[in-house]
Amino acid sequence: MSQANLSETLFKPSFKHRETSTLVVRAHHQMKSPGIHSALDGDTTEHWYRMLNRLMWTWRGVDPLEMEEVLSRIAVCTAEHSDANLLDTVVGYRSGNWIYEWSQQAMQWQQKALDASDKDQASEYWMKAANLYSIAGYPHLKGDDLAEQAEVLANRAFEEAAKHSPYELKEIDFKIPGGSDITGFLHLPNKSGAPFPTILICGGLDMLQSDHYRLFRDYLAPLGIAMLTIDMPSIGFSSRWKLTQDTSFLHQQVLMQLPNIAWVDHLRVGVFGFRFGANVAVRLGYLESKRIRAIACFGPVVHSLMCDSRRQSGVPDMYMDVLASRIGMATATDAALRVEMNRYSLKTQGLLGRRCPTPILSGYWDKDPFSPKEESKLIVSSSCEGKLLHIPNQPQYESFHHALEEVCQWLKAKID
């Protein structure tokens, strides 16, 4: 089935699908003032359920003007909303609905890709479509049927982009004991010398594998490093797996199977974790130190947010909904959710605070609402060879870029 026909098959006009913000039943608080600003997660904006992550969306390749155009179409819609106070809660797959508008934008680039005669241009257009489909499904809550359809199209577009790219993409199935297989994407640098040193990515809870492509293309590939991604539990190719207190379970199974992958040098493996993905990465540092040479993490969520009710009350409803969705507590009370989240703290689990044999770098931003500086300091002080990296809040885009460059150089030095 062609990509265009697949889009038409998956997305048929319907008003029966549950609207995204209603999927998790919690006592939502009113947005705090001042609003939250985060380099990794974006901004809370009055009258929007979702955090608008303009920095990361731009970094991934979405044109800012195109972004504002889509947001404007959503904002002016007068159709039925599940919450009259929230602009991005239009009910049904139709004009003004978040998933509809971003998917329509993606389909335009998809058509341009199909019409393109130049390979590089086709790859670029497919990648734009993949990014827009990913935003359509954001924040990828479990049970969001329309979002899951957008994720399918994001992955298909990403695969098409890879076919026209100068870099080789390998889709690898990993056997997971006790349940369904998962699929990972292995990106290979355009150089000779396989097997390659490899970085395993542990993404945030609201990210797809395709969201990491620029990290490979602009930062790891030039260093001759391969990148391996898998989806976090309950999302994408890992959707049948619930996030448990053993947060690193899927990634551990992947590490154990790396010796069987010809393109990967399993003796030169590092891990890079973002937000809750850092919880996975740091946990791997304790449990799989013989398989990992180094770990880097940005804005880690390993303890404070899991245990501090005041910090939980200060983050956006959307983020707490994502956590509740991932751990299978979409209908639990806030009190029950907080008790369960406490068990996901690596300090509560008896790991963080003990000496970790794996070198770890942790990057932080000042006044980060999700991850205070103390979080990164605790990680670094627990490592046998820790490095603390302060990332300036301004200029935001350039600071993020330079931090990625420094981290990738640090990882290369550790795994080579």
N, C-alpha and C positions, 0 to 999 in steps of 0.2 A: 504493500500500500504506500502511495507517495506521501511525502510529508504534508502537502496541502490537503489531501484527502483525509489524512489522519486527524488533522486539526478540525475538519468539518465533522468527522465521526465522533470525536471526543466531546467537542463543544457544541451541543445542540441547545437552542433557546429553552430555558427551564426556569421556573420560579419555585421549584420544590426543594432545592438544595438549601441546607441550613447555612445561614450567613456566618462567616468566620468568627466574628467576635462573640457569637452565642454558643460556641462549641465547648467552652470551658465554663462551668457554672461556679462562680466564686462571688464573694461580696466585694465587688470592684470599688476601689476608693476613687474619690475625685482627684483630678490631676493636681499635683503639688505645684506651688509657685515659690521660687522660680522653677521653670521647667528643667528637665534633664538634658544635658548635652554630653555626648560621648563620641569620641573619635571612631570607635569600633562599631557602635550601635546606632548612632545618629541622634536625632533630637525628638523630644516629645513636643508636639505642636497642638495647640488648643483645637478641640473639635476633631481630632484624628485618633482612632484606636491604635493604629500602627505607629511605631517610631519611623520617622522618615530619615533613611540612612543615606543622605545625599553624597557624603564623602566616599563611602565604600562603593556605592553604585557608580559614581563617576570614575573611581579608580578602576573598576572592573570594565569600563568601556561604554557606559551609557552617557549620551550627550546631555548636559545639564538643561539645555533648552527643550529637548525632547521630553526630559523628565518632568519639567514644569508644565508642559503641554498636557501630558497624561494626567497629572495631578489636578490640573484645572478642569479637565473634563469630568473627573470624579467629583470635584468640589461643587460644580454648578448643577449637578443632577438633582431633580426634584421628585424622583421616583420614591417608592416606599423604602424606608430605612428601618433596620432592626432597632436602632437607637437614634432618635431624631437629633440628638446632640452631636453625633459622630458622622463625619462626612463619608468615611470609607466603609459604611455598613449598609450599602444598597442591597436589598434582598433580590436574589435571582441572578442568573447569568444574562445580563442585559446592559445597555448603556448606563454608565455611571458606577457599575459594580467594579470593585478593585480588580478582580481576576479578569473580568471581561476587557477592561480598558487596556491593561498591560499586555494581555494576550493579543488583542487586536493590533497593538503597536508591534509586537513580536512578529505577527504574521506578515506585516509589511516588509520587514527585513528578510523574512523567510522567502518571500516571493522574489525580492531582489537577488537573494543568493541563488535561487533556482534559475534566474535569468542571466546571471553573471557568466561571462566567458573566461575571465581571468581567475586562476586558481587562488591567488592570494586575496583577491577581492571577495571571492565566494567564501573563503574561510572567515574573513573579517565579518561579512554579513551574517553568516551562520552563527558566529560567536555573539554578535549583537542580539540575534533572536534568542539564543540560549540565555543570555543575561536577562532579557526582558521577560521571558517565560518564568525564570527563577523568581524575579520580583513579583510576578503575577501570583505565584504560589506562596509567597512570604506572608506570615512567618511559618508556614508549613505545619499547621496543627494537625494532629492525628484525627482522622474522620472527616477532614475537609475534602469532599469528593472533587470539587472543581479545582482545588489547589493540587490535588494528586494528579489530575489530568494535565495541569500545567507543568508539573514536574516531569511527566512522561515526555512532553514535547521539549522541555529544556534539555533533557538527556539526549533525545533524538537529534536536536539541533547541534548539540555539543559534539556528538559523534560525527555528524556531517562536517562540522568545522574542522575536526581532526583529519578527516580524509583529504582535505585540501591544504593542510598545514605542512610546513617543512619538518615538523616534529612528529615522531611516531607515537601513537596511543595504543596501548594494549588493554583490552578488557579482560580482567582475570576473575574467575569465580573461586571463592574461598569456601571450603567445607567448614561448617560450624557445628560442633557436636550438640545434639539435643534440639536441633531446629533447622530452619531453612538456610540455604547457602546465601552468601552476599556477593555482590559484584564490586570490584574496585577498579579504578583507572590508574594505570601506570604510564607516566609520561617520560619519554626517553629523550635525552639531549641529542642534538644533531651532530654527534661526534662519534668517532670510533673509540673502542676501548671497553665494550661491554665485557663483563658485568660492571654496572655503574654504582658508585656510592649513591645512597637513596635516602630521601627524607620522607617519612610517613607523616601525613597531615592529620591532625585532630581538629576538625572545624568546630565552629560554634553550633548551638542547638537550632539555629534558624538559617543554616547554610546548606547548599547542595555541593556536590563534588565539583561541578563545573565552575562554581564561584571562585575556585582557587587557581584558575588557569593562568591568570596574569602573574601570580607568584612564581609559577614555573617558567613562563616565557621570558620574563624580564629579569628575574633574580637568580633562579637555580640553574636553568639551562645554560646561560653563559658561563657558569662555573663548572659545567660538565657533570651536574648532579641530576639524577632522576627524581621524580616526585610520585609518590603513591598516595592515593586518596581512597577512603571509604566513607560511607555515610554514617552519621551518628545513629544510634538506635532510635527506632520509630519514625524514620524519615527516609525517603528515597529507596535505594536498594536494600536498606536495613529496616524497612518499615514494619516487618513482622517481628522485630525484636524490641522489647520494652527496655527503657533505661532502668537499670537496677543499681543497687549500692556497689556492685562490682562493675563500676563504670567502664573499666578498661577491658572487659571480657572480649568483645569483638576484635579489638586491636591486638590483644594478646594472641588470639588465634591466627591472625594475619602474620604477626611476627614469627610465629612458630613455623609457618609455611613458606617463609621467604627463601630458605635454602633450596626449595624446589623450583624457584623462578630463575630461569637462566640469565635474564637481563639484570638481575639485582645482585650486588655484592653484599651478601647478608652479614659480612663481617664489618661493613662500613655503613651502618644505619643510624640515622638521627631522627628525632621527632620534633615537630613544631605544632604547638597547641594554641588555639585562640579561645578566650573566654572559658566556657565550660569544657571545651576541648583541652584546655590546660589541666583540668582536673584529671582527664584521661592520661595526658602526657606525663604529668608528675607521678601519678600512680604507677605508670609503666616504669618510671625511673627506679622505683623501689622493687617492683615485682619482677622486672625483666632486665636488670642491669647488665646481665651477661650478653644480651642481644642488642643493646643500645649503647652507642658511644657518647651521645650528647642529646640534651633536650633544650628547646627554647620555647618560651610562652609569652604571650601578650595579654595583658589585662586578665590575669588568671582568676577564675572563680573556683576556689578550692576550700574555703572555710567561712569567711565572714558572712557572705550572702546566705549561706546554708544555715547559719546559726543565729544571726542577729535579726530579731523581728523588726527592729526599727529600720534597719537597712532594707529589709524586704518590703516594708510599707512605703519606702521612699523610691522604689523603682517602678517603672510603668506597669500597668495591668497586663499589657501584652507580654512582657517578659516573664511575669509570674505565670501567665497562662501557658506559655511555651514550656516552662518547667513542669507544670502540672500535667500537661499533655504528654510529655516525654516519659514521665514516670508512671503514667496510667492512673492519674488521680483527677480526671477532668470533672468529676462530680463530688469530690471530697470537700469538706469544710476547710476554711483557712487554717483552723487550729490543727486539724489532722495533717494538712499539707506541711505545716511548719515542723511538726514532729517528725514526719518522714524525711524532709529535707535535711534535718540535722544529721541524719545517718549518712548523708552524702559528703559530709565534711571529711577531708583527708586527715585532719587533726583528730576528729572524733574517732575515726577508724584506727588511730594509733600509728599512722604512718608519718605524717608531716610533723616535724619536730625531732624525729629520730634522724640519725645520720644517713644520708642517701649516697650511695657509691657512684652515682651518675652525675657528671657535670651538668649544671642547669643554669641557663640564663633566663631572667625574668624581666620583662619590660613593663613599665607602668606609666600612667598619666596622672598628674596632680588632680586631686578632687574627683577621681573616677568614682561615680556612684555605685558601680558594680564591684570594683576591686580596688581597695585602698592600697596605699604604698606599703603598709604593714604586711599585706598579703604577699607581695613580691619579696619583701625582706625576709619573711619567714621561710619562703621557698629557698632563697639563695643561701641563707644561713644554715639550712638543713643539708645543703649539698656539699659534697667533699670538695667541689671546685665550682662555687657559685659566682655569678656575675649579675649585678643589678644594673639595669638600663633605664634611665629616666628619658621619657619621650616628651619633648615640649608640646604644650597645647597649641602654640602658634609659632610659625605658620603651620596649620594643621596638615595640609596635604604633603608639603615638603618634609615635615617632621616624620610623618608615617613612612614616606619613601626612604629617607635616610636611615630610619630605624630598621627597615627591612634589609637594606644593603648591609648594615653592620651585623645584623643577626645571621644573615646567610653566609657572610665571610667567617663569622665565628663558628658556625656549624661546619663549614668546609674544613676549617683548621682542625676541628675536633674529630671529624670522621675520616679524613684522609690518612 
